[in-house]
Amino acid sequence: MTQIQTNQTKPLLQEVYKSKNTEQVFSVVRENIACVCCGSNNHKQLYHYDEEYFDHEKFETYSWDGGFPLDLTIVKCNDCGMVYQNERFTEESIGALYPHHPLPEKLDYSRLMRHHKFGFFLNMVREYASPSRLPKRTALDVGTRYGVLPELLNHRGYKAFGLEMNLKAVKLANEAGFSGVHHGTLLDLEEVMKKEHVDRLNLVSMIDVVEHLLWPQRDFEIISQHQQKGDKIIMSTMDIDSLGHKVFGKHWYFIHAQHTFYWSEKTLGTLLDQFGYDLKYVHRIPKYKNLRILPQEMMKLRKHKQHLSGKDKHFENGKRWFAEQRPSLFDYMNVVAEKR
Ligand SMILES: [Zn+2]
């Protein structure tokens, strides 16, 4: 590994790796960022995992480090408590952490619509953002994959569309009959809204998205420019203030390098407030359900520690996924924010 200071004012750390088996050279650039909630540069290390934390001979580590011996550091802002990855991968480098799983040749529209997992989300939409409660009824789904959620919303009286970064997923979705799936990120929003003949977003959904963002301030600013009083953002993300994180700490299932920000109700509320939003509702799974699964998750933690220490007698040939036995409880929160 070579580590080069490429810029004095804003240090970028470039690490270059050469694969053992092939001639492939992999270069990653990381950057130091200030707290996105309060702007402070004053943070303390919460967890550090060195580059040998997972034995690459034994573990498949794609979302952890892309299979390269990269260390990972999670910090906590001393001023506001925001937890985030720092240094973190730059926009150009983070793609290496995402596995290129092959997509199916063809999508089955009716099967995807029948077996969707948005039941809870749709209930929340009905409760907090039903068309009758909104001035109009336009909806955007950020990171929509095949566009199942916009399609479900279209069937419920919205004019919904989605943004997806993976071009192949977009093509598959369009071929299968999912309307309104557009290739791009929030930077392409304006153009996509023109195509959809939409000038305002009454509902924006971000399911399992905010923990992956690189520039959450920029993204919420873009969204806020297209929302008005009463419009909603509904998000689902893991909660760093959850019981699961308190119990499992650095072994918590959700910690890996794809996750750049670890939100709590407080930090997400602080950031959204800067763009004119109030948190209207935060849903969490009740404690008794967490306590019910606690014993089995403690068991996983024990196994995980055995795997890490190499004392796993039953290890067979082939690699196991690094997070196979990493524990969590029902540590998600679902958040409804409303524009003031
Ligand atoms: Zn802060």
Residues whose N, C-alpha, C, O or C-beta is under 5 A from the ligand:
A	BS01	ZN	C35 C37 C38 G39 S40 C77 D79 C80 G81 M82
